[in-house]
């Protein structure tokens, strides 16, 4: 579902927000960590494409803090 939200965000970013939030909520409620770094990156991407700067920054910081050595964190740091 997170991947789908990222794809939707290319054409309809405002709709993608509704798709990514339930995935993040489920992960948080269940305590899942596998692939969470990817989901946080997708959330950052979706919020960025939707023009939601605060949401994008929230998920970017969360990704960098919780998964500093992940592939996705490196992608964000390398963009600077």
PDB file with SEQRES, HELIX, SHEET and CRYST1 records, atoms N, CA, C and O in Angstrom:
SEQRES   1 A   80  UNK UNK UNK UNK UNK UNK UNK UNK UNK UNK UNK UNK UNK          
SEQRES   2 A   80  UNK UNK UNK UNK UNK UNK UNK UNK UNK UNK UNK UNK UNK          
SEQRES   3 A   80  UNK UNK UNK UNK UNK UNK UNK UNK UNK UNK UNK UNK UNK          
SEQRES   4 A   80  UNK UNK UNK UNK UNK UNK UNK UNK UNK UNK UNK UNK UNK          
SEQRES   5 A   80  UNK UNK UNK UNK UNK UNK UNK UNK UNK UNK UNK UNK UNK          
SEQRES   6 A   80  UNK UNK UNK UNK UNK UNK UNK UNK UNK UNK UNK UNK UNK          
SEQRES   7 A   80  UNK UNK                                                      
HELIX    1 AA1 UNK A    2  UNK A   30  1                                  29    
HELIX    2 AA2 UNK A   36  UNK A   49  1                                  14    
HELIX    3 AA3 UNK A   53  UNK A   66  1                                  14    
HELIX    4 AA4 UNK A   71  UNK A   79  1                                   9    
CRYST1    1.000    1.000    1.000  90.00  90.00  90.00 P 1           1          
ATOM      1  N   UNK A   1       0.818  -1.193   0.000  1.00  0.00           N  
ATOM      2  CA  UNK A   1       0.000   0.000   0.000  1.00  0.00           C  
ATOM      3  C   UNK A   1       0.863   1.260   0.000  1.00  0.00           C  
ATOM      4  O   UNK A   1       0.517   2.244  -0.653  1.00  0.00           O  
ATOM      5  N   UNK A   2       1.982   1.240   0.724  1.00  0.00           N  
ATOM      6  CA  UNK A   2       2.869   2.404   0.747  1.00  0.00           C  
ATOM      7  C   UNK A   2       3.451   2.651  -0.633  1.00  0.00           C  
ATOM      8  O   UNK A   2       3.569   3.796  -1.068  1.00  0.00           O  
ATOM      9  N   UNK A   3       3.810   1.592  -1.314  1.00  0.00           N  
ATOM     10  CA  UNK A   3       4.337   1.718  -2.677  1.00  0.00           C  
ATOM     11  C   UNK A   3       3.261   2.301  -3.594  1.00  0.00           C  
ATOM     12  O   UNK A   3       3.548   3.152  -4.436  1.00  0.00           O  
ATOM     13  N   UNK A   4       2.044   1.846  -3.427  1.00  0.00           N  
ATOM     14  CA  UNK A   4       0.930   2.361  -4.220  1.00  0.00           C  
ATOM     15  C   UNK A   4       0.744   3.854  -3.960  1.00  0.00           C  
ATOM     16  O   UNK A   4       0.521   4.627  -4.891  1.00  0.00           O  
ATOM     17  N   UNK A   5       0.835   4.253  -2.709  1.00  0.00           N  
ATOM     18  CA  UNK A   5       0.699   5.674  -2.376  1.00  0.00           C  
ATOM     19  C   UNK A   5       1.781   6.488  -3.065  1.00  0.00           C  
ATOM     20  O   UNK A   5       1.524   7.581  -3.570  1.00  0.00           O  
ATOM     21  N   UNK A   6       2.986   5.952  -3.082  1.00  0.00           N  
ATOM     22  CA  UNK A   6       4.073   6.660  -3.749  1.00  0.00           C  
ATOM     23  C   UNK A   6       3.798   6.798  -5.246  1.00  0.00           C  
ATOM     24  O   UNK A   6       4.065   7.847  -5.832  1.00  0.00           O  
ATOM     25  N   UNK A   7       3.272   5.755  -5.858  1.00  0.00           N  
ATOM     26  CA  UNK A   7       2.929   5.821  -7.286  1.00  0.00           C  
ATOM     27  C   UNK A   7       1.799   6.814  -7.548  1.00  0.00           C  
ATOM     28  O   UNK A   7       1.863   7.601  -8.492  1.00  0.00           O  
ATOM     29  N   UNK A   8       0.777   6.771  -6.718  1.00  0.00           N  
ATOM     30  CA  UNK A   8      -0.359   7.692  -6.872  1.00  0.00           C  
ATOM     31  C   UNK A   8       0.110   9.137  -6.744  1.00  0.00           C  
ATOM     32  O   UNK A   8      -0.409  10.025  -7.420  1.00  0.00           O  
ATOM     33  N   UNK A   9       1.087   9.369  -5.880  1.00  0.00           N  
ATOM     34  CA  UNK A   9       1.534  10.737  -5.628  1.00  0.00           C  
ATOM     35  C   UNK A   9       2.115  11.404  -6.866  1.00  0.00           C  
ATOM     36  O   UNK A   9       2.204  12.631  -6.925  1.00  0.00           O  
ATOM     37  N   UNK A  10       2.507  10.620  -7.841  1.00  0.00           N  
ATOM     38  CA  UNK A  10       3.034  11.190  -9.075  1.00  0.00           C  
ATOM     39  C   UNK A  10       1.964  11.993  -9.797  1.00  0.00           C  
ATOM     40  O   UNK A  10       2.254  13.043 -10.370  1.00  0.00           O  
ATOM     41  N   UNK A  11       0.742  11.511  -9.772  1.00  0.00           N  
ATOM     42  CA  UNK A  11      -0.346  12.155 -10.517  1.00  0.00           C  
ATOM     43  C   UNK A  11      -1.360  12.865  -9.627  1.00  0.00           C  
ATOM     44  O   UNK A  11      -1.901  13.906 -10.001  1.00  0.00           O  
ATOM     45  N   UNK A  12      -1.615  12.303  -8.452  1.00  0.00           N  
ATOM     46  CA  UNK A  12      -2.627  12.870  -7.544  1.00  0.00           C  
ATOM     47  C   UNK A  12      -2.088  12.869  -6.118  1.00  0.00           C  
ATOM     48  O   UNK A  12      -2.562  12.095  -5.287  1.00  0.00           O  
ATOM     49  N   UNK A  13      -1.114  13.714  -5.820  1.00  0.00           N  
ATOM     50  CA  UNK A  13      -0.469  13.665  -4.501  1.00  0.00           C  
ATOM     51  C   UNK A  13      -1.431  13.843  -3.331  1.00  0.00           C  
ATOM     52  O   UNK A  13      -1.213  13.282  -2.258  1.00  0.00           O  
ATOM     53  N   UNK A  14      -2.493  14.622  -3.533  1.00  0.00           N  
ATOM     54  CA  UNK A  14      -3.437  14.833  -2.431  1.00  0.00           C  
ATOM     55  C   UNK A  14      -4.166  13.540  -2.055  1.00  0.00           C  
ATOM     56  O   UNK A  14      -4.535  13.361  -0.894  1.00  0.00           O  
ATOM     57  N   UNK A  15      -4.378  12.642  -3.014  1.00  0.00           N  
ATOM     58  CA  UNK A  15      -5.018  11.357  -2.728  1.00  0.00           C  
ATOM     59  C   UNK A  15      -4.059  10.387  -2.049  1.00  0.00           C  
ATOM     60  O   UNK A  15      -4.481   9.531  -1.272  1.00  0.00           O  
ATOM     61  N   UNK A  16      -2.790  10.519  -2.338  1.00  0.00           N  
ATOM     62  CA  UNK A  16      -1.797   9.596  -1.788  1.00  0.00           C  
ATOM     63  C   UNK A  16      -1.665   9.726  -0.281  1.00  0.00           C  
ATOM     64  O   UNK A  16      -1.324   8.756   0.396  1.00  0.00           O  
ATOM     65  N   UNK A  17      -1.930  10.909   0.252  1.00  0.00           N  
ATOM     66  CA  UNK A  17      -1.830  11.102   1.702  1.00  0.00           C  
ATOM     67  C   UNK A  17      -2.754  10.158   2.448  1.00  0.00           C  
ATOM     68  O   UNK A  17      -2.388   9.614   3.490  1.00  0.00           O  
ATOM     69  N   UNK A  18      -3.947   9.964   1.916  1.00  0.00           N  
ATOM     70  CA  UNK A  18      -4.916   9.067   2.554  1.00  0.00           C  
ATOM     71  C   UNK A  18      -4.509   7.598   2.463  1.00  0.00           C  
ATOM     72  O   UNK A  18      -5.002   6.765   3.223  1.00  0.00           O  
ATOM     73  N   UNK A  19      -3.624   7.287   1.547  1.00  0.00           N  
ATOM     74  CA  UNK A  19      -3.190   5.895   1.372  1.00  0.00           C  
ATOM     75  C   UNK A  19      -1.994   5.550   2.256  1.00  0.00           C  
ATOM     76  O   UNK A  19      -1.880   4.418   2.728  1.00  0.00           O  
ATOM     77  N   UNK A  20      -1.108   6.508   2.483  1.00  0.00           N  
ATOM     78  CA  UNK A  20       0.115   6.231   3.238  1.00  0.00           C  
ATOM     79  C   UNK A  20      -0.125   6.258   4.750  1.00  0.00           C  
ATOM     80  O   UNK A  20       0.505   5.500   5.487  1.00  0.00           O  
ATOM     81  N   UNK A  21      -1.016   7.111   5.209  1.00  0.00           N  
ATOM     82  CA  UNK A  21      -1.238   7.243   6.654  1.00  0.00           C  
ATOM     83  C   UNK A  21      -1.711   5.959   7.331  1.00  0.00           C  
ATOM     84  O   UNK A  21      -1.209   5.638   8.408  1.00  0.00           O  
ATOM     85  N   UNK A  22      -2.655   5.205   6.752  1.00  0.00           N  
ATOM     86  CA  UNK A  22      -3.066   3.949   7.403  1.00  0.00           C  
ATOM     87  C   UNK A  22      -1.929   2.934   7.515  1.00  0.00           C  
ATOM     88  O   UNK A  22      -1.875   2.161   8.471  1.00  0.00           O  
ATOM     89  N   UNK A  23      -1.038   2.939   6.555  1.00  0.00           N  
ATOM     90  CA  UNK A  23       0.093   2.004   6.599  1.00  0.00           C  
ATOM     91  C   UNK A  23       1.011   2.365   7.763  1.00  0.00           C  
ATOM     92  O   UNK A  23       1.430   1.496   8.528  1.00  0.00           O  
ATOM     93  N   UNK A  24       1.314   3.637   7.888  1.00  0.00           N  
ATOM     94  CA  UNK A  24       2.178   4.085   8.982  1.00  0.00           C  
ATOM     95  C   UNK A  24       1.512   3.798  10.325  1.00  0.00           C  
ATOM     96  O   UNK A  24       2.165   3.333  11.259  1.00  0.00           O  
ATOM     97  N   UNK A  25       0.221   4.075  10.419  1.00  0.00           N  
ATOM     98  CA  UNK A  25      -0.513   3.834  11.662  1.00  0.00           C  
ATOM     99  C   UNK A  25      -0.478   2.356  12.039  1.00  0.00           C  
ATOM    100  O   UNK A  25      -0.264   2.019  13.203  1.00  0.00           O  
ATOM    101  N   UNK A  26      -0.684   1.481  11.072  1.00  0.00           N  
ATOM    102  CA  UNK A  26      -0.638   0.042  11.328  1.00  0.00           C  
ATOM    103  C   UNK A  26       0.746  -0.374  11.822  1.00  0.00           C  
ATOM    104  O   UNK A  26       0.861  -1.120  12.795  1.00  0.00           O  
ATOM    105  N   UNK A  27       1.775   0.098  11.164  1.00  0.00           N  
ATOM    106  CA  UNK A  27       3.136  -0.224  11.584  1.00  0.00           C  
ATOM    107  C   UNK A  27       3.394   0.229  13.015  1.00  0.00           C  
ATOM    108  O   UNK A  27       3.993  -0.502  13.804  1.00  0.00           O  
ATOM    109  N   UNK A  28       2.945   1.432  13.349  1.00  0.00           N  
ATOM    110  CA  UNK A  28       3.148   1.946  14.702  1.00  0.00           C  
ATOM    111  C   UNK A  28       2.366   1.139  15.735  1.00  0.00           C  
ATOM    112  O   UNK A  28       2.898   0.810  16.795  1.00  0.00           O  
ATOM    113  N   UNK A  29       1.122   0.821  15.437  1.00  0.00           N  
ATOM    114  CA  UNK A  29       0.288   0.061  16.378  1.00  0.00           C  
ATOM    115  C   UNK A  29       0.832  -1.342  16.612  1.00  0.00           C  
ATOM    116  O   UNK A  29       0.794  -1.843  17.736  1.00  0.00           O  
ATOM    117  N   UNK A  30       1.333  -1.973  15.570  1.00  0.00           N  
ATOM    118  CA  UNK A  30       1.819  -3.350  15.664  1.00  0.00           C  
ATOM    119  C   UNK A  30       3.296  -3.436  16.039  1.00  0.00           C  
ATOM    120  O   UNK A  30       3.796  -4.520  16.341  1.00  0.00           O  
ATOM    121  N   UNK A  31       3.987  -2.317  16.022  1.00  0.00           N  
ATOM    122  CA  UNK A  31       5.407  -2.305  16.357  1.00  0.00           C  
ATOM    123  C   UNK A  31       6.299  -2.902  15.284  1.00  0.00           C  
ATOM    124  O   UNK A  31       7.400  -3.368  15.576  1.00  0.00           O  
ATOM    125  N   UNK A  32       5.829  -2.891  14.048  1.00  0.00           N  
ATOM    126  CA  UNK A  32       6.630  -3.416  12.943  1.00  0.00           C  
ATOM    127  C   UNK A  32       7.811  -2.485  12.672  1.00  0.00           C  
ATOM    128  O   UNK A  32       7.682  -1.264  12.753  1.00  0.00           O  
ATOM    129  N   UNK A  33       8.954  -3.070  12.353  1.00  0.00           N  
ATOM    130  CA  UNK A  33      10.110  -2.266  11.971  1.00  0.00           C  
ATOM    131  C   UNK A  33      10.651  -2.669  10.601  1.00  0.00           C  
ATOM    132  O   UNK A  33      11.328  -1.882   9.940  1.00  0.00           O  
ATOM    133  N   UNK A  34      10.347  -3.907  10.175  1.00  0.00           N  
ATOM    134  CA  UNK A  34      10.827  -4.348   8.873  1.00  0.00           C  
ATOM    135  C   UNK A  34      10.195  -3.483   7.779  1.00  0.00           C  
ATOM    136  O   UNK A  34       8.975  -3.330   7.718  1.00  0.00           O  
ATOM    137  N   UNK A  35      11.022  -2.939   6.945  1.00  0.00           N  
ATOM    138  CA  UNK A  35      10.612  -2.066   5.835  1.00  0.00           C  
ATOM    139  C   UNK A  35      10.066  -0.711   6.278  1.00  0.00           C  
ATOM    140  O   UNK A  35       9.604   0.066   5.443  1.00  0.00           O  
ATOM    141  N   UNK A  36      10.109  -0.417   7.570  1.00  0.00           N  
ATOM    142  CA  UNK A  36       9.597   0.870   8.040  1.00  0.00           C  
ATOM    143  C   UNK A  36      10.395   2.030   7.448  1.00  0.00           C  
ATOM    144  O   UNK A  36       9.839   3.092   7.168  1.00  0.00           O  
ATOM    145  N   UNK A  37      11.692   1.826   7.259  1.00  0.00           N  
ATOM    146  CA  UNK A  37      12.486   2.905   6.665  1.00  0.00           C  
ATOM    147  C   UNK A  37      11.985   3.248   5.256  1.00  0.00           C  
ATOM    148  O   UNK A  37      11.952   4.420   4.880  1.00  0.00           O  
ATOM    149  N   UNK A  38      11.603   2.250   4.489  1.00  0.00           N  
ATOM    150  CA  UNK A  38      11.076   2.489   3.146  1.00  0.00           C  
ATOM    151  C   UNK A  38       9.743   3.220   3.219  1.00  0.00           C  
ATOM    152  O   UNK A  38       9.493   4.140   2.440  1.00  0.00           O  
ATOM    153  N   UNK A  39       8.899   2.818   4.138  1.00  0.00           N  
ATOM    154  CA  UNK A  39       7.587   3.453   4.288  1.00  0.00           C  
ATOM    155  C   UNK A  39       7.744   4.908   4.722  1.00  0.00           C  
ATOM    156  O   UNK A  39       7.024   5.780   4.236  1.00  0.00           O  
ATOM    157  N   UNK A  40       8.677   5.174   5.631  1.00  0.00           N  
ATOM    158  CA  UNK A  40       8.918   6.556   6.045  1.00  0.00           C  
ATOM    159  C   UNK A  40       9.440   7.398   4.879  1.00  0.00           C  
ATOM    160  O   UNK A  40       9.089   8.570   4.745  1.00  0.00           O  
ATOM    161  N   UNK A  41      10.269   6.796   4.049  1.00  0.00           N  
ATOM    162  CA  UNK A  41      10.748   7.522   2.866  1.00  0.00           C  
ATOM    163  C   UNK A  41       9.587   7.806   1.909  1.00  0.00           C  
ATOM    164  O   UNK A  41       9.477   8.909   1.373  1.00  0.00           O  
ATOM    165  N   UNK A  42       8.733   6.823   1.697  1.00  0.00           N  
ATOM    166  CA  UNK A  42       7.564   7.036   0.834  1.00  0.00           C  
ATOM    167  C   UNK A  42       6.686   8.152   1.405  1.00  0.00           C  
ATOM    168  O   UNK A  42       6.177   8.989   0.659  1.00  0.00           O  
ATOM    169  N   UNK A  43       6.513   8.160   2.732  1.00  0.00           N  
ATOM    170  CA  UNK A  43       5.709   9.216   3.358  1.00  0.00           C  
ATOM    171  C   UNK A  43       6.351  10.576   3.104  1.00  0.00           C  
ATOM    172  O   UNK A  43       5.665  11.535   2.749  1.00  0.00           O  
ATOM    173  N   UNK A  44       7.641  10.658   3.283  1.00  0.00           N  
ATOM    174  CA  UNK A  44       8.378  11.901   2.998  1.00  0.00           C  
ATOM    175  C   UNK A  44       8.150  12.323   1.543  1.00  0.00           C  
ATOM    176  O   UNK A  44       7.871  13.490   1.269  1.00  0.00           O  
ATOM    177  N   UNK A  45       8.267  11.385   0.630  1.00  0.00           N  
ATOM    178  CA  UNK A  45       8.098  11.662  -0.791  1.00  0.00           C  
ATOM    179  C   UNK A  45       6.672  12.111  -1.117  1.00  0.00           C  
ATOM    180  O   UNK A  45       6.470  13.092  -1.833  1.00  0.00           O  
ATOM    181  N   UNK A  46       5.698  11.392  -0.590  1.00  0.00           N  
ATOM    182  CA  UNK A  46       4.291  11.709  -0.840  1.00  0.00           C  
ATOM    183  C   UNK A  46       3.951  13.100  -0.314  1.00  0.00           C  
ATOM    184  O   UNK A  46       3.328  13.900  -1.012  1.00  0.00           O  
ATOM    185  N   UNK A  47       4.362  13.383   0.919  1.00  0.00           N  
ATOM    186  CA  UNK A  47       4.084  14.705   1.489  1.00  0.00           C  
ATOM    187  C   UNK A  47       4.787  15.804   0.705  1.00  0.00           C  
ATOM    188  O   UNK A  47       4.223  16.879   0.501  1.00  0.00           O  
ATOM    189  N   UNK A  48       6.009  15.543   0.265  1.00  0.00           N  
ATOM    190  CA  UNK A  48       6.733  16.531  -0.537  1.00  0.00           C  
ATOM    191  C   UNK A  48       5.993  16.827  -1.831  1.00  0.00           C  
ATOM    192  O   UNK A  48       5.819  17.990  -2.198  1.00  0.00           O  
ATOM    193  N   UNK A  49       5.557  15.782  -2.525  1.00  0.00           N  
ATOM    194  CA  UNK A  49       4.854  15.959  -3.798  1.00  0.00           C  
ATOM    195  C   UNK A  49       3.516  16.665  -3.618  1.00  0.00           C  
ATOM    196  O   UNK A  49       3.044  17.360  -4.518  1.00  0.00           O  
ATOM    197  N   UNK A  50       2.909  16.481  -2.447  1.00  0.00           N  
ATOM    198  CA  UNK A  50       1.626  17.130  -2.173  1.00  0.00           C  
ATOM    199  C   UNK A  50       1.798  18.564  -1.688  1.00  0.00           C  
ATOM    200  O   UNK A  50       0.812  19.267  -1.467  1.00  0.00           O  
ATOM    201  N   UNK A  51       3.039  18.998  -1.521  1.00  0.00           N  
ATOM    202  CA  UNK A  51       3.292  20.356  -1.053  1.00  0.00           C  
ATOM    203  C   UNK A  51       3.094  20.534   0.434  1.00  0.00           C  
ATOM    204  O   UNK A  51       2.987  21.660   0.920  1.00  0.00           O  
ATOM    205  N   UNK A  52       3.045  19.435   1.157  1.00  0.00           N  
ATOM    206  CA  UNK A  52       2.855  19.457   2.609  1.00  0.00           C  
ATOM    207  C   UNK A  52       4.231  19.445   3.287  1.00  0.00           C  
ATOM    208  O   UNK A  52       4.736  18.395   3.684  1.00  0.00           O  
ATOM    209  N   UNK A  53       4.818  20.631   3.408  1.00  0.00           N  
ATOM    210  CA  UNK A  53       6.196  20.736   3.895  1.00  0.00           C  
ATOM    211  C   UNK A  53       6.376  20.232   5.328  1.00  0.00           C  
ATOM    212  O   UNK A  53       7.381  19.590   5.634  1.00  0.00           O  
ATOM    213  N   UNK A  54       5.424  20.513   6.195  1.00  0.00           N  
ATOM    214  CA  UNK A  54       5.552  20.072   7.587  1.00  0.00           C  
ATOM    215  C   UNK A  54       5.518  18.547   7.684  1.00  0.00           C  
ATOM    216  O   UNK A  54       6.316  17.948   8.405  1.00  0.00           O  
ATOM    217  N   UNK A  55       4.602  17.932   6.963  1.00  0.00           N  
ATOM    218  CA  UNK A  55       4.526  16.470   6.963  1.00  0.00           C  
ATOM    219  C   UNK A  55       5.770  15.849   6.377  1.00  0.00           C  
ATOM    220  O   UNK A  55       6.283  14.861   6.903  1.00  0.00           O  
ATOM    221  N   UNK A  56       6.262  16.423   5.285  1.00  0.00           N  
ATOM    222  CA  UNK A  56       7.478  15.910   4.650  1.00  0.00           C  
ATOM    223  C   UNK A  56       8.652  15.995   5.611  1.00  0.00           C  
ATOM    224  O   UNK A  56       9.426  15.047   5.743  1.00  0.00           O  
ATOM    225  N   UNK A  57       8.779  17.115   6.270  1.00  0.00           N  
ATOM    226  CA  UNK A  57       9.885  17.295   7.218  1.00  0.00           C  
ATOM    227  C   UNK A  57       9.770  16.335   8.395  1.00  0.00           C  
ATOM    228  O   UNK A  57      10.773  15.804   8.872  1.00  0.00           O  
ATOM    229  N   UNK A  58       8.543  16.114   8.859  1.00  0.00           N  
ATOM    230  CA  UNK A  58       8.307  15.184   9.974  1.00  0.00           C  
ATOM    231  C   UNK A  58       8.818  13.787   9.625  1.00  0.00           C  
ATOM    232  O   UNK A  58       9.547  13.177  10.408  1.00  0.00           O  
ATOM    233  N   UNK A  59       8.440  13.289   8.466  1.00  0.00           N  
ATOM    234  CA  UNK A  59       8.839  11.928   8.096  1.00  0.00           C  
ATOM    235  C   UNK A  59      10.303  11.851   7.693  1.00  0.00           C  
ATOM    236  O   UNK A  59      10.953  10.826   7.893  1.00  0.00           O  
ATOM    237  N   UNK A  60      10.815  12.919   7.133  1.00  0.00           N  
ATOM    238  CA  UNK A  60      12.245  12.962   6.811  1.00  0.00           C  
ATOM    239  C   UNK A  60      13.073  12.870   8.088  1.00  0.00           C  
ATOM    240  O   UNK A  60      14.013  12.079   8.167  1.00  0.00           O  
ATOM    241  N   UNK A  61      12.727  13.675   9.082  1.00  0.00           N  
ATOM    242  CA  UNK A  61      13.472  13.659  10.345  1.00  0.00           C  
ATOM    243  C   UNK A  61      13.324  12.329  11.071  1.00  0.00           C  
ATOM    244  O   UNK A  61      14.277  11.820  11.661  1.00  0.00           O  
ATOM    245  N   UNK A  62      12.149  11.788  11.021  1.00  0.00           N  
ATOM    246  CA  UNK A  62      11.925  10.487  11.655  1.00  0.00           C  
ATOM    247  C   UNK A  62      12.794   9.411  10.994  1.00  0.00           C  
ATOM    248  O   UNK A  62      13.407   8.594  11.681  1.00  0.00           O  
ATOM    249  N   UNK A  63      12.841   9.416   9.674  1.00  0.00           N  
ATOM    250  CA  UNK A  63      13.670   8.465   8.941  1.00  0.00           C  
ATOM    251  C   UNK A  63      15.136   8.638   9.308  1.00  0.00           C  
ATOM    252  O   UNK A  63      15.823   7.663   9.611  1.00  0.00           O  
ATOM    253  N   UNK A  64      15.615   9.876   9.280  1.00  0.00           N  
ATOM    254  CA  UNK A  64      17.019  10.134   9.587  1.00  0.00           C  
ATOM    255  C   UNK A  64      17.371   9.765  11.027  1.00  0.00           C  
ATOM    256  O   UNK A  64      18.476   9.294  11.296  1.00  0.00           O  
ATOM    257  N   UNK A  65      16.437   9.978  11.947  1.00  0.00           N  
ATOM    258  CA  UNK A  65      16.693   9.668  13.361  1.00  0.00           C  
ATOM    259  C   UNK A  65      16.599   8.177  13.672  1.00  0.00           C  
ATOM    260  O   UNK A  65      17.441   7.636  14.388  1.00  0.00           O  
ATOM    261  N   UNK A  66      15.581   7.519  13.137  1.00  0.00           N  
ATOM    262  CA  UNK A  66      15.345   6.115  13.471  1.00  0.00           C  
ATOM    263  C   UNK A  66      16.173   5.149  12.625  1.00  0.00           C  
ATOM    264  O   UNK A  66      16.480   4.041  13.067  1.00  0.00           O  
ATOM    265  N   UNK A  67      16.531   5.561  11.423  1.00  0.00           N  
ATOM    266  CA  UNK A  67      17.266   4.691  10.495  1.00  0.00           C  
ATOM    267  C   UNK A  67      18.411   5.475   9.837  1.00  0.00           C  
ATOM    268  O   UNK A  67      18.434   5.620   8.614  1.00  0.00           O  
ATOM    269  N   UNK A  68      19.346   5.973  10.625  1.00  0.00           N  
ATOM    270  CA  UNK A  68      20.391   6.839  10.067  1.00  0.00           C  
ATOM    271  C   UNK A  68      21.298   6.158   9.044  1.00  0.00           C  
ATOM    272  O   UNK A  68      21.898   6.835   8.210  1.00  0.00           O  
ATOM    273  N   UNK A  69      21.403   4.850   9.094  1.00  0.00           N  
ATOM    274  CA  UNK A  69      22.297   4.138   8.181  1.00  0.00           C  
ATOM    275  C   UNK A  69      21.576   3.456   7.025  1.00  0.00           C  
ATOM    276  O   UNK A  69      22.177   2.676   6.286  1.00  0.00           O  
ATOM    277  N   UNK A  70      20.291   3.751   6.870  1.00  0.00           N  
ATOM    278  CA  UNK A  70      19.526   3.085   5.817  1.00  0.00           C  
ATOM    279  C   UNK A  70      19.835   3.686   4.443  1.00  0.00           C  
ATOM    280  O   UNK A  70      20.343   4.801   4.322  1.00  0.00           O  
ATOM    281  N   UNK A  71      19.514   2.921   3.442  1.00  0.00           N  
ATOM    282  CA  UNK A  71      19.653   3.374   2.053  1.00  0.00           C  
ATOM    283  C   UNK A  71      18.902   4.682   1.843  1.00  0.00           C  
ATOM    284  O   UNK A  71      19.423   5.602   1.213  1.00  0.00           O  
ATOM    285  N   UNK A  72      17.680   4.773   2.365  1.00  0.00           N  
ATOM    286  CA  UNK A  72      16.836   5.951   2.141  1.00  0.00           C  
ATOM    287  C   UNK A  72      17.376   7.179   2.849  1.00  0.00           C  
ATOM    288  O   UNK A  72      17.297   8.286   2.317  1.00  0.00           O  
ATOM    289  N   UNK A  73      17.924   6.998   4.047  1.00  0.00           N  
ATOM    290  CA  UNK A  73      18.534   8.133   4.740  1.00  0.00           C  
ATOM    291  C   UNK A  73      19.722   8.655   3.942  1.00  0.00           C  
ATOM    292  O   UNK A  73      19.936   9.863   3.839  1.00  0.00           O  
ATOM    293  N   UNK A  74      20.476   7.742   3.389  1.00  0.00           N  
ATOM    294  CA  UNK A  74      21.617   8.138   2.567  1.00  0.00           C  
ATOM    295  C   UNK A  74      21.136   8.921   1.343  1.00  0.00           C  
ATOM    296  O   UNK A  74      21.764   9.907   0.957  1.00  0.00           O  
ATOM    297  N   UNK A  75      20.044   8.496   0.736  1.00  0.00           N  
ATOM    298  CA  UNK A  75      19.502   9.210  -0.421  1.00  0.00           C  
ATOM    299  C   UNK A  75      19.136  10.656  -0.048  1.00  0.00           C  
ATOM    300  O   UNK A  75      19.391  11.585  -0.814  1.00  0.00           O  
ATOM    301  N   UNK A  76      18.551  10.827   1.108  1.00  0.00           N  
ATOM    302  CA  UNK A  76      18.166  12.178   1.557  1.00  0.00           C  
ATOM    303  C   UNK A  76      19.408  13.021   1.833  1.00  0.00           C  
ATOM    304  O   UNK A  76      19.482  14.176   1.415  1.00  0.00           O  
ATOM    305  N   UNK A  77      20.374  12.449   2.529  1.00  0.00           N  
ATOM    306  CA  UNK A  77      21.592  13.196   2.832  1.00  0.00           C  
ATOM    307  C   UNK A  77      22.365  13.552   1.569  1.00  0.00           C  
ATOM    308  O   UNK A  77      22.959  14.627   1.488  1.00  0.00           O  
ATOM    309  N   UNK A  78      22.362  12.664   0.591  1.00  0.00           N  
ATOM    310  CA  UNK A  78      23.098  12.914  -0.649  1.00  0.00           C  
ATOM    311  C   UNK A  78      22.444  13.987  -1.514  1.00  0.00           C  
ATOM    312  O   UNK A  78      23.106  14.560  -2.379  1.00  0.00           O  
ATOM    313  N   UNK A  79      21.161  14.270  -1.299  1.00  0.00           N  
ATOM    314  CA  UNK A  79      20.468  15.312  -2.070  1.00  0.00           C  
ATOM    315  C   UNK A  79      20.902  16.712  -1.658  1.00  0.00           C  
ATOM    316  O   UNK A  79      20.740  17.668  -2.417  1.00  0.00           O  
ATOM    317  N   UNK A  80      21.448  16.827  -0.464  1.00  0.00           N  
ATOM    318  CA  UNK A  80      21.820  18.152   0.063  1.00  0.00           C  
ATOM    319  C   UNK A  80      22.991  18.740  -0.653  1.00  0.00           C  
ATOM    320  O   UNK A  80      23.422  19.847  -0.327  1.00  0.00           O  
TER     321      UNK A  80                                                      
END                                                                             
